[in-house]
Amino acid sequence: MDKILVETIYFGLVISFLSYWIAVQIRKKLPFPIFNPLLISAIICIVILVVFDINFDTYNKGAQFITMLLTPATVCLAVPLYKQVRILLQHLTAIIISLLSGCIAGLTSIFIMSLLMKVDPVIYHSLLPKSITTAIAIGVSDKIGGNSTITVGVVIVTGILGAIIAKSICKAFKISHPVAIGLALGNSAHAIGTAKALEFGEIEGAMSSLSIVIAGLLTVIFAPLVATLL
């Protein structure tokens, strides 16, 4: 079967789209945070590859084209931000403080946990860009000596976890302001968090889009500095 699949680049695309479609249908039937479409679709893909003993490289020949769309998709998030530019200017000071604090808190928490657990420096460097979008995280990880494969996995897990617990956290801490919700999701759960923020509303989505860009830039600046501490 693997030999036949190698002959076409469409296999990875079909499996990816089909898995996501199934995941969306499951989410509609079971509207609980744990049934995040991205998480479920990833599990379905893994099961298919394992059950049918399909090499990842075979699958990735087609699936890689979806990855190529990641950067332009991230850029497109500027559209809702443009529509909410008035609110952006109105809360500019709070937004800058929030994003700066979130970035520093994320990097500091990784440093402290890595120090306590005495992790390998490569793992430490791979974890530092966990809260920014994959397109930027890979570059940061490579630059500071991390493993990009580990970084991608951690970024995905971080985003999915953020999307799953978002509503519960907002409810528990009584966070209701749309700007605060958007900034928190984008700053901690990057693009996946932004997809969740758009479910809250357009303002939340716009603020989350802004967070992705600014948090990415701040991480590019601060990550190399924090990387030298361990």
Buried (B, 14 or more C-beta within 10 A) or exposed (E): EEEEBBEEBEBBBEBBEBBBEBBEEBBEEEEEBEBBBBBBBBEBBEEBBEEEEBEEEBBBBBBEBBEEEBEEEBEEBBEBBEEBEEBBEEBEEEBEEBBBEBBEEBBEEBBEEBEEEEBEEBBBBBBBBBBBBBBBBBBBBBBBEBBBEBBBEBBBBBBBBBBBBBBEBBEEEEEEBBBBBBBBBBBBBBBBBBBBBBEBBBBBBBBBBBBBBBBBBBBBEBBBEBBEEB
